Amino acid sequence: MPAEVVENSDPPHCQVCGGGDCSPLIRHRDWTYHRCADCGLVFLHPMLDAAALAELYSNPDSAGTRAYFRKVGSKLRRARRRVALLAHEVSGGPAGKQFLDVGCSGGFTTEAARQAGFQAWGIDPDADAVAHARQHYPGSRFEAGGLEDFADSCDVRFDAVYCSEVLEHVADANRFAAALSSLMTPDGVLYLTTPDIGHWRRPRRLPAWDVFTPPHHCLFFSSGNLRRLLARHHLEIYRRRPAFKPGLKVLARKLGED
Ligand SMILES: [Zn+2]
């Protein structure tokens, strides 16, 4: 990841709608989150810069990555269910199609995709997790690094992209969504999940919410502003899966150019 600093706008403004009416919502430990009055995006401000984020995920103690190599059996079973759902959306089926697992960690979903017939790729900023994934699942390709750099250098276009619980970690949602979109084939399909701050079951007190974990989670979306973000990058949500836990689970397709 380049050591460039994500610009900390001061005063804060909303990445999704550009709105400037963003009052502080909560201060928790050393971190302050603001809320956009227009679209409801909740975001860390000042935002971590790219170097700080890279540091966060290069530290094996910080993000609990070791835990990803426990309960392998149940993780693979869950991954297979999600891959089956995505495979069903790919026209012509998964055989020989390109699958990208964004934030692949230990490579379980990547492996499940390979087993389903996809050409499977996984990418994760945690080099340690990627090393484990390569060792355990040699039938897939794994890249260590950020999605934006990968999108700049990768010539492959993906028919299916899986991006679960990653968007909330990024500092610049537009760069990230643009990278996702650019990596997809014209009829590519995206399965994305992220916490839902607008969900009726979200604990009223944010610190009581299990995913409110500053500073790892920089951005908290709800259904409207997620739809708006993706649409800015030519991705249309065409189905929302019901979620009993406060999360968004959406399927999106590339919108035609023009
Ligand atoms: Zn906004």
Residues whose N, C-alpha, C, O or C-beta is under 5 A from the ligand:
A	BS01	ZN	C14 V16 C17 G18 G19 C36 D38 C39 G40 L41
